[in-house]
Amino acid sequence: MNASASAIRPGQRVAVVGGGALGLRLAWHLVAAGARVTVLEAAPALGGLASSWSVPTDAEPVTWDRFYHVILESDQDLRALLVDVGLDDEVRWTTTQTGYCAGGRLSPVSTPRDFLALPGLSLLAKARLGATLARGATVRDWRALERIPVGDWLTRWSGRATFEQFWVPLLAAKLGDAWRETNAAFIWATIRRLTAARRAGIGDERFGAVPGGVGRVLADLAAALETRGVEVRRGARVERITRTGTGELEVEADGGATRWCVDHVVLTTTPRAAAGMVADLDADTAARWAAIRYQGVVCPSFVLRRPLAPYYLTYLMDDLPFTAIVEMTNLVPPAWLGGHTLVYLPRYVPADDPSFEQSDDALQAEFLAGLRRVHAVADEDVVGGRVARAREVFPLPVLGYSERVPSIATGVDGVHLVSSAQIVNGTLNLNETVGLADRSSATLLGSTR
């Protein structure tokens, strides 16, 4: 990519809006290139969707990530970040197992033999399902898939019965009713990532984690940035970006009570949020940004006295309040979690879903009742719980999504957008976010890296 006339130069002042993984990794590259960087995060804590928190218990609180994250051996961008902050040697690799719940029956689905024994699917359905996975793993032209509805492609390869019985529950759990608008490249990307996690076809799945979780990784990254002279401001909610009479960009936060004058601003928010900040943004650009729809998530976490099953991830075919059961303690040692079991129960929903307005108590009761339909969980087994919510987690991969992706250049000189909306064929993982930061920093710096 050719160097831009508005590229960030050594010595220039840069405000990075957003202190999540994307903003912090961008700041790392920018300060390494000689820029004078300030990171502005609206929340009291850094990390965004990858931040950590504590779940209260009847003893010591359990501190881990708000949402579940894993490291794959193939996650080259994330592992490069771990090297930079000195944590790559601390990754603990675990061969995990996967479960499958259908008709109230819990079954393993970690090996080819498990797959062949799946209940509820005929041998023909399993054969066609296997052919679908194989086809997804070998396709190279994702652009052709992006123009095909995911339902059409999966029905073609798996058959109508297998599509409705196996794929629809999985798609609806992740995308809600919006799966009908989703392109086939979404399932292609999902299959490829799952294949990367497994060293022998369907089996031998390897995931990694570091003590303290992803939240610790980002905390160490922020500390390293501060030692390199980066100003990291928490609780600084940016509201307006305007150009002054002297040609500088003025960043206003907290009702104008705090202001920064800089040469460049890099927005790492969603396009919709960014559109509301940039005073001189073209109306057509603002409308295109606002039209990008995001899927949100509601995710209660429960701390239990005992493990539930040997599976890190359990896929759910039954009608339950949540997408999957993620038993984190099958990936990390219980000692990292105070000797307890940590379970995530995510439900992916539109940003305007009523569950965002439900009380924590109501959601925990609903989700715990659903969990008891799969596992026998007594009241005394539950040590603590907490509900994480995020209205905008990942953009919906509609037909032709790559043509709607906003560019880094916003049309306002010195103002740049680096957003999750620029991740094409994403599967919602931290490696994608770090990789976006790596690639975008090269563009911001006018580099050909």
C-alpha positions in Angstrom: 0.0 0.0 0.0 1.4 3.4 -1.0 2.3 5.9 1.7 -0.5 8.4 2.3 -0.1 12.2 2.4 -1.8 12.0 5.8 0.4 9.2 7.1 1.4 9.5 10.8 5.0 10.8 11.0 7.6 10.4 13.9 7.1 13.1 16.5 3.4 13.7 15.6 0.7 13.7 18.3 -1.8 10.9 18.0 -5.0 10.2 20.0 -6.1 6.6 19.9 -9.8 6.5 20.9 -10.5 3.1 22.5 -8.4 1.2 25.0 -9.4 -2.3 24.0 -7.1 -4.9 22.4 -7.3 -3.0 19.0 -6.4 0.4 20.4 -3.6 -0.8 22.6 -2.0 -2.8 19.9 -2.2 0.1 17.5 -0.6 2.3 20.1 2.3 -0.2 20.4 3.1 0.1 16.7 2.6 3.9 16.6 4.9 4.7 19.5 7.5 2.2 18.1 7.4 4.4 15.0 8.2 7.5 17.0 4.7 9.0 17.4 3.6 10.7 20.6 0.5 8.6 21.6 -2.4 9.1 24.0 -4.9 6.3 24.5 -8.4 7.5 25.5 -10.7 4.8 27.0 -14.3 5.7 28.0 -14.6 2.8 30.6 -12.9 2.9 34.0 -10.8 -0.1 32.9 -9.0 -1.0 29.8 -9.6 -4.1 27.6 -13.0 -3.6 26.1 -14.5 -7.0 25.2 -11.2 -8.6 26.4 -11.2 -7.0 29.8 -11.2 -9.0 33.0 -13.3 -8.7 36.1 -14.1 -10.4 39.4 -17.0 -12.6 40.2 -18.0 -12.4 43.9 -18.2 -15.7 45.8 -18.8 -16.7 49.4 -15.0 -16.6 49.8 -12.4 -14.9 47.6 -13.7 -13.5 44.3 -12.7 -15.3 41.1 -10.9 -12.9 38.6 -10.9 -13.8 35.0 -12.0 -12.5 31.6 -15.5 -11.0 31.3 -16.0 -13.0 28.1 -14.4 -16.3 27.1 -11.2 -16.2 25.0 -8.7 -18.9 23.9 -5.4 -19.0 22.1 -4.8 -21.3 19.1 -1.4 -22.5 18.1 -2.1 -21.0 14.7 -2.9 -17.6 16.1 0.3 -16.0 14.8 -0.7 -12.3 15.4 -1.8 -12.9 19.0 1.3 -15.0 19.7 3.5 -12.2 18.4 1.8 -9.9 20.9 2.5 -12.4 23.6 6.2 -12.4 22.6 6.2 -8.6 22.7 4.9 -8.4 26.3 7.0 -11.4 27.5 4.1 -13.9 28.0 4.6 -16.4 25.2 6.5 -18.8 27.4 3.6 -18.8 30.0 1.0 -20.1 27.6 -0.4 -23.4 28.9 -1.5 -25.6 26.0 -4.3 -28.1 26.6 -5.9 -30.8 24.4 -9.6 -30.1 25.0 -12.8 -32.0 24.3 -16.1 -30.9 22.7 -19.6 -32.0 23.7 -22.9 -32.1 21.8 -26.3 -31.9 23.5 -29.4 -33.0 21.6 -32.8 -34.2 22.9 -31.4 -33.7 26.4 -28.6 -36.2 25.8 -25.0 -35.1 26.2 -22.5 -36.8 23.8 -18.8 -36.3 23.0 -17.9 -35.0 19.5 -14.1 -34.7 19.8 -13.0 -37.6 17.6 -14.1 -39.2 14.3 -15.6 -42.1 16.2 -17.6 -39.7 18.4 -18.8 -37.9 15.3 -20.0 -41.2 13.7 -21.9 -42.0 17.0 -23.8 -38.7 17.2 -27.4 -39.3 18.1 -30.3 -38.1 16.0 -28.5 -38.0 12.7 -28.6 -40.8 10.1 -25.4 -42.3 8.6 -26.3 -40.4 5.3 -26.7 -37.2 7.2 -23.4 -37.6 9.0 -21.7 -38.4 5.7 -23.1 -35.3 4.1 -22.2 -33.2 7.2 -18.6 -34.6 6.9 -18.5 -33.6 3.2 -19.7 -30.1 4.1 -16.9 -29.7 6.6 -14.3 -31.1 4.2 -15.6 -28.7 1.4 -15.4 -25.7 3.7 -11.9 -26.6 4.7 -10.7 -26.7 1.1 -12.5 -23.7 -0.5 -10.2 -20.9 -1.4 -12.4 -18.4 -3.2 -14.3 -16.9 -0.3 -15.6 -14.0 -2.5 -17.8 -16.3 -4.4 -19.2 -17.6 -1.1 -19.9 -14.1 0.1 -22.6 -13.7 -2.5 -24.4 -17.0 -1.5 -26.8 -17.1 1.4 -25.4 -19.4 4.1 -28.6 -21.4 4.1 -28.4 -22.1 0.4 -24.8 -23.3 0.6 -25.3 -25.5 3.6 -28.4 -27.1 2.2 -26.6 -27.8 -1.1 -23.8 -29.7 0.7 -25.6 -31.1 3.8 -29.1 -31.7 2.5 -32.3 -30.1 3.8 -32.9 -32.4 6.7 -29.3 -32.1 8.1 -29.4 -28.3 7.5 -32.6 -27.9 9.5 -31.6 -30.4 12.2 -27.9 -29.6 12.7 -27.0 -26.2 11.2 -30.1 -24.0 11.9 -29.8 -24.3 15.7 -26.1 -23.4 15.5 -26.7 -20.5 13.1 -29.6 -19.2 15.1 -27.7 -19.5 18.4 -24.9 -17.3 17.0 -26.8 -14.9 14.7 -30.5 -15.1 15.8 -32.9 -14.6 13.0 -30.2 -12.6 11.1 -28.7 -15.9 10.0 -31.1 -15.7 7.0 -29.3 -12.6 5.8 -25.8 -14.1 6.4 -23.4 -15.1 3.6 -21.8 -18.5 3.2 -18.3 -17.1 3.8 -19.2 -16.9 7.5 -19.5 -20.7 7.9 -16.4 -21.1 5.7 -14.4 -18.9 8.0 -15.8 -20.8 11.0 -14.8 -24.2 9.6 -11.3 -23.0 8.7 -10.7 -21.7 12.2 -12.0 -25.0 13.8 -9.7 -26.9 11.4 -6.8 -24.8 12.5 -7.5 -25.7 16.1 -7.3 -29.4 15.4 -4.2 -31.2 14.4 -5.8 -34.4 13.2 -9.1 -33.7 11.3 -12.0 -33.6 13.7 -10.0 -34.6 16.8 -7.1 -33.4 18.9 -8.2 -29.8 19.6 -5.4 -27.7 21.2 -6.2 -24.4 23.0 -4.0 -22.2 25.2 -4.3 -19.7 27.9 -2.0 -17.7 30.2 -2.3 -17.2 34.0 -4.6 -14.3 34.6 -6.3 -14.6 31.2 -6.5 -12.2 28.3 -7.1 -9.4 30.8 -3.6 -9.9 32.1 -2.2 -9.8 28.6 -3.7 -6.4 27.9 -2.8 -5.1 31.4 0.8 -6.0 30.7 0.6 -4.4 27.2 -0.8 -1.2 28.8 2.0 -1.1 31.4 4.6 -1.6 28.6 3.1 1.3 26.7 3.2 3.6 29.6 6.9 2.8 30.2 7.4 3.8 26.5 5.9 7.2 27.1 2.3 6.5 26.0 -0.3 8.4 28.0 -3.2 6.0 28.9 -6.3 7.7 30.1 -9.2 5.7 31.6 -12.7 7.1 32.0 -12.2 9.6 29.1 -15.3 9.4 27.0 -14.6 11.1 23.7 -17.6 13.1 22.4 -16.4 15.4 19.6 -13.5 15.8 17.2 -13.2 19.1 15.5 -10.5 21.1 13.6 -9.2 24.2 15.2 -8.4 27.5 13.5 -4.7 26.5 13.7 -5.3 23.3 11.7 -5.0 21.0 14.7 -7.5 18.4 15.7 -9.2 19.0 19.0 -10.6 16.0 20.9 -13.2 16.8 23.5 -14.2 14.4 26.3 -16.5 14.5 29.3 -18.7 17.3 28.1 -15.8 19.4 26.9 -14.2 19.4 30.4 -11.1 17.7 29.0 -9.5 18.5 25.6 -6.5 17.3 23.7 -4.9 19.0 20.6 -3.3 16.4 18.3 -2.2 15.9 14.7 -4.1 12.6 14.2 -7.0 10.7 15.7 -7.4 7.0 15.3 -10.9 5.8 16.1 -11.2 2.1 17.1 -14.9 2.2 18.0 -17.7 0.8 15.9 -18.5 2.9 12.8 -21.8 4.0 14.3 -20.1 5.4 17.4 -17.3 7.0 15.4 -19.8 8.8 13.1 -21.2 10.6 16.1 -17.8 11.9 17.1 -16.4 13.4 13.9 -17.7 16.9 13.3 -16.8 17.2 9.6 -17.7 13.7 8.5 -19.5 13.6 5.2 -23.2 12.8 5.6 -23.1 9.9 3.1 -20.2 8.4 4.9 -21.9 8.7 8.3 -25.0 7.0 6.8 -23.0 4.1 5.5 -21.3 3.7 8.8 -24.5 3.8 10.7 -26.0 1.1 8.4 -23.5 -1.5 9.5 -25.4 -3.8 11.9 -23.8 -5.5 14.9 -24.7 -8.5 16.9 -24.5 -8.3 20.7 -24.1 -10.7 23.5 -25.5 -11.4 27.0 -23.2 -13.7 28.9 -23.8 -14.8 32.5 -20.8 -16.4 34.2 -21.3 -18.9 37.1 -18.7 -20.0 39.5 -19.4 -23.6 40.7 -18.0 -25.8 43.4 -17.6 -28.8 41.0 -17.0 -29.5 37.3 -20.0 -30.3 35.0 -18.5 -32.3 32.1 -15.1 -33.0 30.5 -15.9 -30.6 27.6 -14.5 -27.1 27.1 -17.3 -26.3 24.7 -20.7 -28.0 24.4 -22.8 -27.3 21.3 -26.5 -27.2 22.0 -29.2 -28.5 19.6 -32.0 -28.0 22.1 -34.0 -24.9 22.7 -32.1 -23.3 25.6 -31.6 -19.7 26.7 -28.0 -19.7 25.7 -25.8 -20.5 22.7 -23.4 -22.9 24.2 -21.8 -24.1 27.5 -18.2 -23.0 27.9 -16.5 -24.7 30.9 -13.3 -22.7 31.2 -11.9 -25.0 33.8 -11.4 -27.7 31.2 -8.9 -25.3 29.5 -7.2 -23.7 32.5 -6.3 -25.3 35.9 -8.9 -24.8 38.6 -6.1 -23.4 40.8 -6.1 -20.4 38.5 -9.7 -19.8 39.5 -9.5 -20.4 43.2 -10.2 -24.1 42.9 -13.6 -23.5 41.4 -15.2 -24.2 38.0 -16.0 -21.2 35.8 -18.8 -21.6 33.3 -19.9 -19.1 30.6 -23.4 -19.2 29.1 -23.4 -16.8 26.1 -26.5 -15.8 24.2 -25.9 -13.7 21.0 -28.7 -11.3 20.3 -29.4 -8.1 18.3 -28.2 -4.8 19.8 -31.8 -3.9 20.7 -32.8 -7.2 22.3 -34.9 -6.9 25.5 -32.5 -9.0 27.5 -30.2 -6.0 27.7 -32.8 -4.4 29.9 -33.4 -7.4 32.1 -32.1 -7.4 35.6 -29.0 -9.5 36.4 -31.1 -11.6 38.9 -33.7 -12.4 36.2 -31.1 -13.4 33.6 -29.2 -15.5 36.1 -32.3 -17.4 37.1 -33.3 -18.0 33.5 -29.9 -19.2 32.4 -29.4 -21.3 35.5 -32.7 -23.0 34.9 -31.6 -23.8 31.3 -28.2 -25.1 32.6 -30.1 -27.5 34.9 -31.8 -29.0 31.8 -28.4 -30.3 30.8 -26.6 -30.8 34.1 -27.7 -31.5 37.6 -26.7 -28.3 39.4 -27.9 -27.9 43.0 -28.3 -24.5 44.7 -25.3 -25.3 46.9 -23.1 -25.9 43.8 -23.4 -22.3 42.7 -20.7 -20.2 44.5 -21.3 -16.9 42.6 -22.4 -15.4 39.3 -22.3 -12.2 37.2 -23.7 -11.0 33.9 -21.6 -9.4 31.1 -23.3 -7.6 28.3 -22.2 -5.9 25.1 -24.6 -4.5 22.5 -22.0 -4.4 19.6 -19.7 -7.4 19.4 -19.3 -8.3 15.7 -20.8 -7.0 12.5 -23.3 -9.2 10.8 -21.8 -10.8 7.7 -24.5 -10.0 5.2 -24.4 -10.7 1.5 -21.5 -8.9 -0.1 -20.3 -7.6 3.2 -16.7 -6.9 2.0 -18.1 -4.2 -0.3 -19.6 -2.4 2.7 -16.4 -2.3 4.8 -15.4 1.2 5.7 -11.9 2.4 4.8 -9.3 3.6 7.2 -9.4 7.0 5.5 -12.5 8.8 6.7 -12.4 11.7 4.3 -11.4 14.0 7.2 -7.7 14.7 7.1 -5.9 13.3 10.1 -8.9 11.3 11.3 -8.7 7.5 10.7 -11.0 4.6 11.4 -9.7 1.2 12.5 -12.7 -0.8 13.5 -14.0 -4.4 14.0 -16.2 -3.6 11.0 -13.1 -4.0 8.9 -12.6 -7.6 9.8 -14.0 -9.6 6.8 -14.9 -13.3 7.3 -14.4 -13.0 11.1 -15.2 -15.6 13.7 -15.1 -13.3 16.7 -11.7 -14.0 18.2 -8.8 -12.0 19.6 -6.3 -13.0 17.0 -8.4 -11.3 14.3 -8.4 -8.1 16.3 -4.7 -8.1 16.9 -4.1 -8.9 13.2 -6.3 -5.9 12.2 -4.2 -3.6 14.4 -0.9 -5.0 12.9 -2.1 -4.5 9.3 -3.8 -1.1 9.9 -0.8 0.4 11.7 1.2 -0.2 8.5 -1.3 1.8 6.5 -1.5 4.6 9.2 2.3 4.9 9.0 2.4 4.9 5.2 4.4 1.7 5.2 4.5 -1.2 2.8 4.9 -3.7 5.7 
